[in-house]
Amino acid sequence: MPAELLELRDVGKRYANGTVALEHLSAKVGEHEFVSFLGPSGCGKSTALKMIAGLAPISSGEIRWSTVAGRDPASDTSFVFQEPTLMPWASVFDNVWLPLRLKGVSRADARADVAAALATVGLDQFAEVYPRELSGGMKMRVSIARAMVTRPRLLLMDEPFAALDEITRFKLNNDTLDLWQASRFTTLFVTHSVYEAVYLSTRIVVMAARPGRVVAEIAVDEPYPRSEAFRTSARYNALCVEVSGALQAAGATHG
Ligand code: ADP
């Protein structure tokens, strides 16, 4: 296990309306891991991510961060949502500038960092374009560039590719892995796709619903870069069967 970045200790979440979204969630995430939270709709994956981001208070348990001198984990975290959530009235450049702007960085001072972030997602030629002129996949790239512009230590991704067609999704899977390998941030990725979780992750936290909880943790001990050869390999297939089995076992006992 790499040096620890954060640990969820017996975390629970009960919403104001009484819904128990999560119960006894314990998991550790190491530096530069790519961990997926995998489970059916309603098992608390988004809730877990929101609590890690500090966007939702936890009801019980605790989230512990490793302390790295001079770095505040909250300001070191970026979030990519399922919807790209771009400002339609602002150019691609201005959308990516936003997190820096909120930190008080002027447009001129942000120029190099915004250009670099756009280059990492292959959109350096699109800085002056408006969101309506972009495809769904390109909008998601802008959203990823906006998350990368602050050079986060932790990237939280909540079903970022669920609304995209399969070819675009595969391409963005590869691009995400390239970015992750190049920049060495830690990724926490939420998905309900077994295939996507196995393709991307170093480790999969399998969850079940009602109440939301962890039912298995499966390491995907395969080297990177991963490629189409991995996607069609017997090993990939065997891992998908194993992960599906863990999901089904949980569903069968608490359906
Ligand atoms: P997932 O991301 O796995 O689909 P969520 O974290 O969105 O799961 O939701 C987990 C449970 O909490 C679900 O039963 C959902 O309806 C409920 N829930 C999510 N957000 C709220 C909220 N703001 N208020 C009340 N219940 C919520």
Residues whose N, C-alpha, C, O or C-beta is under 5 A from the ligand:
A	BS01	ADP	Y15 N17 T19 A21 P40 S41 G42 C43 G44 K45 S46 T47
